[in-house]
Amino acid sequence: MKRFSMTMILVLTLGAVLASAGERTHSIEAEDYFSIAGITGIALSPDGTTAAWTEMRWNEEDDGRNTELWSLDLESKATQRLTFDGMGPSGIRFSRDGQWIYFAASDGDGSSQIWRIAPAGGDAKKITSVPDGIELWDLSADENVLVYTISTDQTDDEWKDLRDAFADLEYGHGVTTFSEVHSLNLKTWRIRKVFDGKKVIRSLDLSADGTLAALTTTPDNELVHNEGWSIVEVLDIASGDLTMVTADDWRSGHNSPFGWIDDVQMADDGKALGFTVSFDGFPTRVYTANSNGEKWTISEQARPEGVSVVGGSLGWRPHSHTLIFNGDSQARVRLYGQNAGSAAKGLTPGDVVIGGYTFDATGSKTLVTAGALDSPEDLYLLSSDGTLDRVTRINPQVDQWILPSIETVQWTAPDGAQVEGILELPPGWTKTDGPLPLIVEIHGGPTAATHYSMRFWIYGRTLMPAKGYALLSPNYRGSTGYGDQFLTQLIGRENDIEVKDILAGVDALIERGIADPERLGVMGWSNGGFLTNALIAETTRFKAASSGAGTLDMVLQWAVEDTPGHVINFMDAALPWQDPDHYVKSSPLYGLASVTTPTLIHVGGNDPRVPPAHSRGLYRALKIYLDIPTELIVYPGAAHGLRTYTHRKAKMAWDLAWFEKYLGVGWGQEAADSE
């Protein structure tokens, strides 16, 4: 069946799309969230004349999101939708001559295959037909070699016979999904198995000529083995030989043994590698490795002062040894360039939040995604002086929305530290209107941050202030973007220093006449859920709470989550039996006796990161033993994040109703409801 039809291609005139916005007349509702399209990947043609991107939109009928491929002629401003039928294209890249866009997409049977299509549209051609589909892949710059991995299960221990005899059972170990590497010659169409050793390959990046592949590998497919066991290797595509880049002792200087290697990237000439190592609680570290033809030599690169490198954002400018990466700095995310051994240089100054980036073949033209204060992410061309020229407007409906105001606010913590957050206020509100009900929205991680740009999502931003509540998103101690010391001060002090930071922010907004002290709420997901639990156990000031996938007991979390190094790091490297008092002190569970806050609890039924036992325990404690108004919502089949249309709609509806019941109607909403 033909999956792409020229008759369905939509051609837009960019001038109309980018027309100046008229008067804002639309009051934001929860349902508007599902009108937002997101950019999931970008590419720029070698000659810099065509941009391509993958765009994800909600589909209520499918109870999820569909992703499709688009292109834009940067000269004529004509936009083309290239794919249809919800195939979910990803990993887009242009051929060297710019005649094709290659991408991975569904084959209709659920397997992922490689396709290509012309930037101007037409029928897509399927390049691979691999049983069960491919996983990682890359294309050589000369378009001669396509390298991809597939998975094979292997049982190999003393209990193999029993495991094979009862293969339907789940085992703690012994059955590993290893990776095979295959090479497809796009001239002869011959396929060759390159490597089938006992390795799990987590990232793959080819040299320009397709002769070498940089790999991140682990000994097992369980995620726990990515924390501290991951290594960098280089695979010779012709011989299948592996060369280890990271020596056995290379982690000895790390703050923690539980860092994971983000995607390793190979420079075009195959003589340099770049990769980051990320940690829970510690700064991401940047490494390069250079080859003299016989061995690889690793060196750590200096990071910009006060900037947190975004793990996994590292790349190389084409035909150079200049590293490019995103850096988190005081709620902004900027693009940086760095030559090995030199200081990094900021490429995008000002109040920007950069997402993805890509280059033309020469590296002289740069395309990025960026968010703004008045719109979600769009595509921008980056000029040499750092200014951004917007070339798409994929969410034109936002131009009509009556938006909350967004600003950064600062306050002083009890120990004298300066803390910052993002404050969103209802449109039209001024201090003369009196204090607002305040909802504290807490980011996850905690090694993350809330950024200074518009974000409409299910955890409170945009929607809650549009409904008349002030929304404070604190970048508490342990957040990225405020320097290494600010980040690492949380180590050994969870459920303590960051709780004080947040409460000091609440006090500051009360003192400034913004927040009503009698109408305080708190919400968060993941680490934000943990801190919601911690705050209601610390104080009775909050009149309503929404706790999403939050840890209740640190011992339980260490025992059952899929990344236990997270807990060990924040417990100052101690295991539960080595410092049980610390685990107790850091756990909200042991402070629940004083809770009075009506609490709404959300959790995914199959969450491996913060398993539902925490939420069920919190519900039992508050509802059964403490007689606190409590509701537990378990989302069947959901993992750590909610993915379906139905689940996200339900969460927003429950949160709005919960806060309205216990905090009252938001500012300006009584009049709006009566109209």
ROKOL-600829 format. One record per residue (C-alpha): residue number from 0; x, y, z; residue in one letter. Coordinates in Angstrom, 3 decimals. Layout:
residues N
pos,xx,yy,zz,code
NUM,X,Y,Z,A
...
end
This chain:
residues 675
pos,xx,yy,zz,code
0,0.000,0.000,0.000,M
1,1.293,3.464,-0.861,K
2,2.034,5.345,2.350,R
3,2.675,8.779,0.892,F
4,0.487,10.671,-1.513,S
5,1.447,13.748,-3.474,M
6,-2.224,14.765,-3.554,T
7,-2.160,15.222,0.212,M
8,0.924,17.409,0.365,I
9,0.158,20.693,2.023,L
10,1.908,23.731,0.611,V
11,1.901,26.803,2.810,L
12,3.056,30.307,2.157,T
13,5.373,31.138,5.006,L
14,4.607,34.828,4.719,G
15,1.021,34.103,5.755,A
16,2.096,31.763,8.530,V
17,4.455,34.374,9.949,L
18,1.995,37.237,9.618,A
19,1.898,39.524,12.610,S
20,-0.423,38.392,15.374,A
21,-3.685,40.240,15.871,G
22,-5.429,40.989,19.119,E
23,-5.274,38.203,21.676,R
24,-8.838,37.122,22.349,T
25,-8.725,33.451,23.378,H
26,-8.784,32.457,27.066,S
27,-6.657,29.359,27.567,I
28,-8.408,26.115,28.520,E
29,-7.006,22.682,29.332,A
30,-8.123,21.381,25.936,E
31,-5.823,23.911,24.233,D
32,-2.870,21.861,25.446,Y
33,-3.714,19.222,22.846,F
34,-3.459,21.747,20.003,S
35,0.271,22.261,20.633,I
36,2.631,20.690,18.096,A
37,6.188,19.869,19.123,G
38,9.405,19.585,17.114,I
39,11.189,16.277,17.727,T
40,14.082,16.468,15.244,G
41,15.654,18.811,12.696,I
42,18.045,18.660,9.731,A
43,19.518,21.175,7.279,L
44,20.360,20.310,3.699,S
45,24.072,20.302,2.759,P
46,23.656,23.487,0.690,D
47,21.710,25.200,3.486,G
48,18.636,25.907,1.365,T
49,16.180,23.403,2.856,T
50,15.169,22.743,6.441,A
51,13.474,19.518,7.517,A
52,11.869,18.641,10.804,W
53,9.676,16.038,12.460,T
54,6.546,17.425,14.064,E
55,4.483,15.670,16.744,M
56,0.779,16.422,17.177,R
57,-1.911,14.991,19.431,W
58,-4.508,12.664,17.970,N
59,-7.504,12.013,20.223,E
60,-8.758,9.181,18.043,E
61,-5.482,7.271,18.475,D
62,-5.221,8.316,22.154,D
63,-1.682,9.485,21.542,G
64,0.541,11.569,19.291,R
65,1.472,11.188,15.634,N
66,4.767,12.346,14.168,T
67,5.215,13.430,10.554,E
68,8.048,14.822,8.412,L
69,8.010,18.363,6.984,W
70,10.362,20.424,4.834,S
71,10.808,24.138,4.193,L
72,12.496,25.799,1.238,D
73,14.309,28.650,2.956,L
74,14.381,30.714,-0.243,E
75,10.814,30.390,-1.540,S
76,9.367,29.906,1.967,K
77,7.240,26.996,0.691,A
78,6.474,24.356,3.306,T
79,5.751,20.707,2.469,Q
80,4.317,17.954,4.600,R
81,6.159,14.848,3.395,L
82,4.698,11.908,5.328,T
83,1.250,10.818,6.414,F
84,-0.436,7.842,8.118,D
85,1.326,8.342,11.465,G
86,4.430,6.341,10.587,M
87,6.440,8.268,13.178,G
88,9.598,9.291,11.283,P
89,12.677,9.972,13.399,S
90,16.431,10.462,13.089,G
91,16.153,12.557,9.930,I
92,19.275,13.366,7.884,R
93,19.990,14.546,4.345,F
94,22.036,12.710,1.752,S
95,25.293,14.438,0.761,R
96,23.807,15.720,-2.490,D
97,20.658,16.926,-0.726,G
98,18.395,14.869,-2.996,Q
99,17.038,12.644,-0.230,W
100,15.986,12.779,3.390,I
101,16.630,9.509,5.204,Y
102,14.637,8.575,8.299,F
103,13.516,5.672,10.452,A
104,9.785,4.921,10.507,A
105,7.263,2.176,11.097,S
106,6.710,-0.411,8.420,D
107,3.066,-0.872,9.367,G
108,3.772,-4.095,11.258,D
109,5.340,-2.257,14.197,G
110,8.931,-2.767,13.067,S
111,11.219,0.186,12.420,S
112,12.864,0.412,8.997,Q
113,14.904,3.026,7.105,I
114,13.184,5.061,4.374,W
115,14.093,7.958,2.139,R
116,12.038,10.647,0.440,I
117,12.745,13.707,-1.712,A
118,12.609,17.058,0.144,P
119,10.019,18.267,-2.366,A
120,7.758,15.288,-1.645,G
121,6.675,12.169,-3.465,G
122,6.646,8.495,-2.621,D
123,9.002,7.251,0.052,A
124,11.253,4.297,-0.682,K
125,11.890,1.689,1.986,K
126,15.617,0.995,2.253,I
127,15.652,-1.870,4.772,T
128,13.445,-4.902,5.349,S
129,14.853,-6.331,8.543,V
130,12.745,-8.875,10.461,P
131,11.655,-7.309,13.785,D
132,13.133,-4.003,12.625,G
133,16.302,-2.024,13.243,I
134,17.273,-0.059,16.347,E
135,20.247,2.333,16.087,L
136,21.457,3.430,12.650,W
137,23.608,5.907,10.808,D
138,24.424,6.800,7.221,L
139,27.867,7.597,5.866,S
140,28.230,11.072,4.395,A
141,29.007,9.645,0.964,D
142,25.693,7.737,1.132,E
143,27.395,4.440,0.367,N
144,27.041,2.695,3.725,V
145,24.107,2.304,6.073,L
146,25.010,0.779,9.438,V
147,22.330,-0.431,11.843,Y
148,21.888,-2.605,14.927,T
149,19.401,-5.342,15.743,I
150,18.774,-7.171,19.010,S
151,19.193,-10.837,19.820,T
152,18.347,-12.543,23.112,D
153,20.988,-14.836,24.580,Q
154,20.788,-17.101,27.603,T
155,24.233,-17.939,28.927,D
156,24.768,-19.127,32.482,D
157,24.690,-22.330,34.529,E
158,20.845,-22.263,34.665,W
159,20.397,-21.993,30.897,K
160,18.456,-25.255,30.560,D
161,15.938,-24.256,33.218,L
162,15.576,-20.752,31.861,R
163,14.946,-22.135,28.361,D
164,12.493,-24.706,29.675,A
165,10.464,-22.024,31.472,F
166,11.097,-19.153,29.090,A
167,7.783,-17.412,29.820,D
168,8.886,-16.548,33.349,L
169,10.648,-13.320,34.270,E
170,14.195,-13.708,35.565,Y
171,16.360,-11.236,37.419,G
172,19.288,-11.914,35.105,H
173,20.713,-14.500,32.733,G
174,18.789,-13.511,29.621,V
175,20.413,-10.561,27.893,T
176,19.356,-8.697,24.774,T
177,22.670,-8.137,22.988,F
178,23.271,-6.037,19.872,S
179,24.369,-7.089,16.397,E
180,25.802,-4.572,13.930,V
181,25.013,-4.906,10.227,H
182,26.231,-2.930,7.228,S
183,24.162,-2.330,4.094,L
184,26.029,-1.226,0.965,N
185,23.642,1.159,-0.801,L
186,25.370,0.638,-4.153,K
187,25.353,-3.157,-4.272,T
188,22.519,-3.651,-1.719,W
189,24.528,-6.374,-0.012,R
190,24.125,-6.808,3.753,I
191,27.014,-7.942,5.931,R
192,27.075,-8.775,9.639,K
193,29.820,-6.631,11.144,V
194,29.696,-7.519,14.825,F
195,27.791,-9.948,17.060,D
196,29.806,-9.971,20.265,G
197,28.277,-9.900,23.731,K
198,27.712,-6.162,23.912,K
199,24.681,-3.944,24.357,V
200,25.110,-0.928,22.083,I
201,23.368,2.197,23.391,R
202,24.596,4.759,20.854,S
203,26.212,4.646,17.403,L
204,27.768,7.389,15.268,D
205,29.627,6.864,11.971,L
206,32.640,8.671,10.594,S
207,31.890,10.571,7.387,A
208,33.389,7.843,5.205,D
209,31.520,5.089,7.010,G
210,34.648,3.124,7.984,T
211,34.459,3.658,11.764,L
212,31.610,3.756,14.265,A
213,31.787,5.315,17.717,A
214,29.806,3.248,20.201,L
215,28.580,3.481,23.767,T
216,28.291,-0.051,25.137,T
217,27.243,-1.787,28.333,T
218,27.572,-5.421,29.432,P
219,23.826,-5.871,29.981,D
220,20.596,-4.334,28.744,N
221,19.288,-3.469,32.214,E
222,19.354,0.291,32.696,L
223,21.233,-0.042,35.974,V
224,24.282,-1.167,34.003,H
225,24.371,2.168,32.202,N
226,25.263,3.795,35.535,E
227,28.977,3.248,35.847,G
228,29.371,0.295,33.501,W
229,29.022,2.115,30.172,S
230,32.161,2.552,28.067,I
231,33.189,4.120,24.741,V
232,34.486,1.888,21.949,E
233,35.275,2.306,18.259,V
234,34.174,-0.344,15.769,L
235,36.043,-0.917,12.503,D
236,33.246,-1.569,10.006,I
237,35.450,-3.563,7.619,A
238,37.042,-5.929,10.133,S
239,34.526,-5.899,12.980,G
240,37.310,-5.191,15.461,D
241,36.565,-3.161,18.583,L
242,38.967,-0.702,20.200,T
243,38.279,0.405,23.752,M
244,38.588,4.169,24.207,V
245,37.760,4.528,27.892,T
246,40.313,2.612,29.989,A
247,39.266,0.562,33.018,D
248,40.305,3.251,35.506,D
249,39.086,6.352,33.650,W
250,36.213,6.896,36.112,R
251,38.536,7.097,39.113,S
252,38.463,10.894,39.169,G
253,34.679,11.191,38.994,H
254,32.580,12.524,41.854,N
255,30.512,9.362,41.671,S
256,31.028,5.949,40.063,P
257,27.426,6.038,38.807,F
258,27.725,8.338,35.793,G
259,26.290,7.341,32.436,W
260,27.849,8.130,29.075,I
261,25.614,10.152,26.804,D
262,25.691,9.616,23.042,D
263,29.266,9.594,21.776,V
264,29.841,11.643,18.607,Q
265,32.591,11.157,16.010,M
266,34.137,14.046,14.083,A
267,33.839,13.820,10.304,D
268,37.445,12.695,9.835,D
269,37.084,9.827,12.312,G
270,40.044,11.080,14.373,K
271,38.192,12.705,17.278,A
272,35.368,11.687,19.596,L
273,33.260,13.783,21.900,G
274,30.995,12.608,24.695,F
275,29.492,13.739,27.965,T
276,29.140,11.851,31.224,V
277,26.069,12.771,33.244,S
278,25.314,12.177,36.903,F
279,22.479,12.570,39.347,D
280,23.523,15.400,41.629,G
281,26.866,16.271,40.013,F
282,27.849,18.364,36.975,P
283,27.951,16.767,33.542,T
284,31.554,16.332,32.370,R
285,32.787,16.840,28.801,V
286,35.421,14.596,27.197,Y
287,37.203,14.372,23.892,T
288,39.325,11.525,22.567,A
289,41.865,11.835,19.759,N
290,43.418,9.108,17.664,S
291,46.976,8.964,16.373,N
292,46.095,5.965,14.227,G
293,47.056,3.427,16.890,E
294,45.361,4.463,20.133,K
295,42.868,6.928,21.522,W
296,43.865,9.526,24.116,T
297,41.142,10.984,26.342,I
298,41.141,14.489,27.783,S
299,38.522,16.316,29.840,E
300,37.433,19.722,28.594,Q
301,36.902,22.767,30.771,A
302,33.278,23.836,31.095,R
303,32.023,27.419,30.986,P
304,31.910,29.032,34.443,E
305,28.481,28.794,36.032,G
306,27.063,26.824,33.100,V
307,25.685,23.280,33.265,S
308,26.422,21.356,30.078,V
309,23.286,19.585,28.857,V
310,24.118,15.889,28.711,G
311,23.676,14.326,25.280,G
312,23.724,17.684,23.456,S
313,27.328,17.356,22.262,L
314,28.180,17.446,18.549,G
315,30.885,18.524,16.099,W
316,30.768,21.400,13.671,R
317,31.204,19.823,10.191,P
318,34.780,19.403,8.922,H
319,36.268,20.622,12.193,S
320,37.257,19.630,15.709,H
321,34.993,22.266,17.247,T
322,32.625,20.895,19.856,L
323,29.084,22.261,19.970,I
324,26.785,21.811,22.973,F
325,23.873,23.279,24.888,N
326,24.603,24.972,28.205,G
327,22.045,25.646,30.941,D
328,22.611,29.079,32.506,S
329,20.212,30.785,34.926,Q
330,17.034,29.387,33.363,A
331,18.320,30.020,29.824,R
332,19.783,27.400,27.485,V
333,22.418,28.735,25.093,R
334,24.506,27.172,22.346,L
335,28.288,27.014,22.862,Y
336,31.272,26.207,20.674,G
337,34.628,24.975,21.966,Q
338,37.909,23.843,20.490,N
339,39.654,21.181,22.541,A
340,41.836,22.755,25.207,G
341,40.258,26.201,24.794,S
342,37.504,28.070,26.582,A
343,33.959,27.649,25.316,A
344,32.370,30.540,23.444,K
345,28.692,31.406,23.672,G
346,27.000,31.440,20.259,L
347,23.487,32.561,21.279,T
348,23.536,35.383,23.845,P
349,20.441,36.764,25.551,G
350,17.217,35.277,26.845,D
351,17.077,32.138,24.726,V
352,16.158,28.520,25.377,V
353,17.811,26.452,22.632,I
354,16.705,22.893,21.913,G
355,18.157,21.091,18.898,G
356,20.723,22.339,16.384,Y
357,22.072,21.258,12.998,T
358,24.443,22.560,10.300,F
359,24.824,22.685,6.560,D
360,27.720,20.753,4.989,A
361,30.240,23.547,5.526,T
362,29.227,24.335,9.103,G
363,28.653,27.975,8.187,S
364,24.860,27.945,8.423,K
365,23.149,26.824,11.643,T
366,19.520,25.882,12.208,L
367,18.189,25.609,15.777,V
368,14.955,25.105,17.648,T
369,14.214,27.666,20.332,A
370,11.399,28.570,22.673,G
371,10.165,32.110,23.335,A
372,8.185,33.802,26.092,L
373,5.128,34.021,23.859,D
374,5.271,30.763,21.905,S
375,6.510,27.155,22.013,P
376,9.550,25.967,20.056,E
377,10.034,26.923,16.418,D
378,12.858,26.773,13.863,L
379,15.330,29.653,13.674,Y
380,18.390,30.382,11.570,L
381,21.346,31.509,13.665,L
382,23.338,34.473,12.383,S
383,27.039,35.045,13.048,S
384,26.253,37.677,15.705,D
385,24.005,35.282,17.625,G
386,20.646,36.710,16.591,T
387,17.865,34.311,15.684,L
388,15.732,34.598,12.557,D
389,12.469,32.727,12.953,R
390,11.548,30.676,9.873,V
391,8.493,28.691,11.046,T
392,5.416,29.229,13.153,R
393,4.060,25.746,13.723,I
394,1.637,26.869,16.442,N
395,-0.047,29.964,14.960,P
396,-3.073,29.472,17.225,Q
397,-0.959,30.630,20.180,V
398,-0.869,34.117,18.636,D
399,-4.510,34.492,19.676,Q
400,-4.115,33.218,23.237,W
401,-4.309,35.556,26.212,I
402,-1.014,34.546,27.803,L
403,0.131,34.724,31.419,P
404,3.113,36.942,32.145,S
405,6.455,35.191,32.748,I
406,9.306,36.622,34.788,E
407,12.252,35.493,36.872,T
408,12.181,36.170,40.603,V
409,14.958,35.910,43.173,Q
410,14.986,35.482,46.921,W
411,17.372,34.653,49.760,T
412,17.414,31.229,51.396,A
413,17.809,30.889,55.187,P
414,21.545,30.187,54.799,D
415,22.027,33.311,52.663,G
416,22.137,31.632,49.256,A
417,20.450,33.398,46.341,Q
418,17.709,31.285,44.758,V
419,15.727,31.937,41.598,E
420,12.510,30.756,40.059,G
421,10.108,31.351,37.205,I
422,6.932,33.219,38.177,L
423,3.855,33.105,35.971,E
424,0.964,35.457,36.741,L
425,-2.598,35.613,35.411,P
426,-2.994,37.919,32.405,P
427,-4.092,41.378,33.452,G
428,-3.422,40.992,37.168,W
429,-1.683,43.794,39.084,T
430,-0.812,44.116,42.765,K
431,-3.731,46.487,43.249,T
432,-5.993,43.492,42.627,D
433,-4.742,41.876,45.841,G
434,-2.770,38.694,46.595,P
435,-3.302,35.624,44.448,L
436,-3.739,31.972,45.334,P
437,-0.276,30.507,44.756,L
438,0.646,27.099,43.383,I
439,4.274,26.025,43.741,V
440,5.170,23.845,40.737,E
441,8.362,21.849,41.346,I
442,10.578,20.453,38.585,H
443,11.873,16.890,38.565,G
444,15.390,15.597,38.368,G
445,16.457,17.166,40.666,P
446,19.450,17.692,38.335,T
447,17.378,19.828,35.965,A
448,15.774,23.286,35.875,A
449,12.676,25.215,34.875,T
450,13.492,27.537,31.967,H
451,12.569,31.093,31.033,Y
452,10.234,30.432,28.117,S
453,6.622,29.564,27.524,M
454,5.805,25.962,28.320,R
455,2.290,24.581,28.295,F
456,2.326,21.182,29.917,W
457,0.362,18.941,32.226,I
458,2.316,19.848,35.368,Y
459,0.959,23.373,35.748,G
460,2.802,25.864,33.582,R
461,0.637,28.166,31.419,T
462,-2.652,26.486,32.424,L
463,-2.666,27.304,36.143,M
464,-1.849,31.028,35.734,P
465,-4.365,31.209,32.885,A
466,-6.905,29.951,35.422,K
467,-6.114,32.772,37.858,G
468,-3.385,31.271,40.050,Y
469,0.132,32.568,40.534,A
470,2.569,29.782,39.652,L
471,6.085,29.661,41.107,L
472,8.554,27.177,39.606,S
473,11.594,27.309,41.923,P
474,15.074,26.359,40.743,N
475,16.028,25.116,44.176,Y
476,19.454,23.911,45.340,R
477,20.460,20.979,43.152,G
478,19.125,22.619,39.977,S
479,21.294,23.062,36.894,T
480,22.407,26.390,35.476,G
481,23.597,28.109,38.657,Y
482,27.115,26.765,39.032,G
483,28.677,23.595,40.391,D
484,28.410,24.572,44.055,Q
485,24.701,25.368,43.809,F
486,24.183,22.011,42.108,L
487,26.167,19.837,44.504,T
488,24.996,21.424,47.757,Q
489,21.996,19.102,47.634,L
490,24.201,16.008,47.988,I
491,23.592,14.561,51.460,G
492,20.885,17.162,52.191,R
493,17.731,16.007,50.411,E
494,14.483,16.767,52.225,N
495,16.311,19.650,53.882,D
496,18.126,22.405,52.007,I
497,15.857,22.416,48.925,E
498,12.722,22.375,51.106,V
499,13.994,25.496,52.870,K
500,14.798,27.118,49.519,D
501,11.235,26.566,48.297,I
502,9.559,27.765,51.479,L
503,11.721,30.898,51.443,A
504,10.462,31.572,47.918,G
505,6.863,31.265,49.096,V
506,7.586,33.700,51.934,D
507,9.139,36.168,49.489,A
508,6.048,36.194,47.279,L
509,3.815,36.710,50.306,I
510,5.961,39.613,51.491,E
511,5.824,41.178,48.004,R
512,2.029,41.105,47.998,G
513,1.781,38.489,45.248,I
514,0.742,35.354,47.170,A
515,-2.135,34.875,49.599,D
516,-0.728,32.994,52.627,P
517,-4.110,31.317,53.209,E
518,-4.362,29.933,49.676,R
519,-1.146,27.993,49.005,L
520,-0.882,24.849,46.897,G
521,1.984,22.645,45.746,V
522,2.416,20.191,42.874,M
523,5.167,18.270,41.094,G
524,6.096,15.079,39.279,W
525,9.013,12.692,39.921,S
526,11.450,14.629,42.130,N
527,8.778,17.317,42.146,G
528,6.418,14.702,43.561,G
529,9.004,13.745,46.176,F
530,9.335,17.397,47.209,L
531,5.552,17.771,47.289,T
532,5.509,14.875,49.746,N
533,8.363,16.442,51.704,A
534,6.676,19.862,51.903,L
535,3.323,18.608,53.171,I
536,5.232,16.581,55.797,A
537,7.254,19.673,56.755,E
538,4.468,22.241,57.091,T
539,0.687,22.574,57.273,T
540,0.736,25.825,55.282,R
541,-0.318,24.204,52.012,F
542,-4.061,23.842,51.604,K
543,-3.861,21.512,48.595,A
544,-1.256,19.268,46.969,A
545,-0.914,17.226,43.782,S
546,1.835,14.607,44.159,S
547,2.908,12.902,40.931,G
548,5.132,9.788,40.917,A
549,6.872,10.939,44.100,G
550,9.266,8.999,46.307,T
551,8.042,8.347,49.851,L
552,10.801,6.142,51.306,D
553,14.433,6.263,50.166,M
554,15.183,2.658,51.151,V
555,12.297,1.431,49.023,L
556,13.383,3.715,46.189,Q
557,16.934,2.342,46.226,W
558,15.572,-1.210,46.237,A
559,13.114,-0.985,43.362,V
560,13.921,1.874,40.969,E
561,15.756,1.207,37.697,D
562,18.572,3.721,38.397,T
563,19.619,3.156,42.047,P
564,22.782,5.224,41.632,G
565,20.484,8.251,41.880,H
566,19.650,7.429,45.503,V
567,23.196,6.427,46.426,I
568,24.599,9.713,45.124,N
569,22.204,11.844,47.140,F
570,22.742,9.677,50.205,M
571,26.377,10.788,50.002,D
572,27.520,7.433,48.570,A
573,26.028,5.382,51.439,A
574,24.000,2.209,50.965,L
575,20.939,1.700,53.198,P
576,22.695,-0.546,55.717,W
577,25.660,1.796,55.903,Q
578,23.697,4.896,56.969,D
579,20.079,4.000,57.755,P
580,19.499,7.218,59.717,D
581,20.311,9.282,56.641,H
582,17.825,7.313,54.553,Y
583,15.130,7.875,57.187,V
584,15.862,11.606,57.459,K
585,15.617,12.031,53.705,S
586,12.291,10.184,53.445,S
587,8.967,12.061,53.716,P
588,7.355,8.881,55.083,L
589,8.594,9.458,58.617,Y
590,7.129,12.964,58.817,G
591,3.604,12.129,57.677,L
592,2.097,12.261,61.192,A
593,1.776,16.057,60.974,S
594,0.195,16.211,57.486,V
595,-3.102,18.081,57.150,T
596,-2.952,18.949,53.414,T
597,-5.631,17.443,51.144,P
598,-3.550,15.503,48.648,T
599,-4.209,14.264,45.125,L
600,-1.838,11.458,44.083,I
601,-0.982,10.462,40.493,H
602,1.234,7.567,39.353,V
603,1.822,5.357,36.330,G
604,0.858,1.749,36.922,G
605,4.104,0.471,35.345,N
606,6.487,3.203,36.510,D
607,10.013,1.721,36.781,P
608,11.634,4.976,37.979,R
609,9.405,5.722,40.988,V
610,7.299,2.562,41.249,P
611,3.655,2.913,42.334,P
612,4.332,1.368,45.747,A
613,5.387,4.843,46.938,H
614,2.109,6.427,45.852,S
615,0.043,3.571,47.222,R
616,1.861,3.885,50.545,G
617,1.249,7.635,50.663,L
618,-2.422,7.079,49.899,Y
619,-2.771,4.440,52.629,R
620,-1.068,6.647,55.205,A
621,-3.089,9.789,54.457,L
622,-6.478,8.243,53.660,K
623,-6.691,5.265,55.977,I
624,-4.581,6.162,58.995,Y
625,-4.598,9.983,59.073,L
626,-8.076,10.635,57.625,D
627,-6.814,13.352,55.254,I
628,-8.873,14.090,52.117,P
629,-6.932,12.059,49.554,T
630,-7.439,10.661,46.088,E
631,-5.178,8.113,44.343,L
632,-5.168,7.911,40.542,I
633,-3.207,5.055,38.974,V
634,-2.819,5.303,35.197,Y
635,-2.907,1.727,33.817,P
636,0.119,0.745,31.760,G
637,1.781,4.142,32.119,A
638,5.499,4.366,32.857,A
639,7.250,7.303,34.536,H
640,5.576,9.832,32.243,G
641,1.992,9.909,31.026,L
642,1.895,9.409,27.264,R
643,-1.722,9.028,26.180,T
644,-4.279,11.704,25.355,Y
645,-6.711,10.242,27.904,T
646,-4.189,10.133,30.748,H
647,-2.970,13.680,30.229,R
648,-6.482,15.039,29.905,K
649,-7.475,13.269,33.118,A
650,-4.492,14.637,35.042,K
651,-5.196,18.235,34.081,M
652,-8.911,17.876,34.855,A
653,-8.254,16.384,38.287,W
654,-5.614,19.001,39.163,D
655,-7.859,21.910,38.168,L
656,-10.794,20.541,40.137,A
657,-8.628,19.735,43.185,W
658,-7.038,23.163,43.468,F
659,-10.328,24.920,42.827,E
660,-11.974,22.955,45.643,K
661,-9.260,23.613,48.231,Y
662,-7.794,26.970,47.114,L
663,-10.923,28.486,45.649,G
664,-11.509,29.841,42.180,V
665,-8.503,31.620,40.673,G
666,-8.388,35.383,40.184,W
667,-10.715,36.632,37.475,G
668,-12.396,33.254,36.990,Q
669,-15.623,33.979,38.875,E
670,-16.409,36.781,36.425,A
671,-15.334,34.624,33.495,A
672,-17.515,31.725,34.648,D
673,-20.554,33.975,34.967,S
674,-20.289,35.331,31.416,E
end
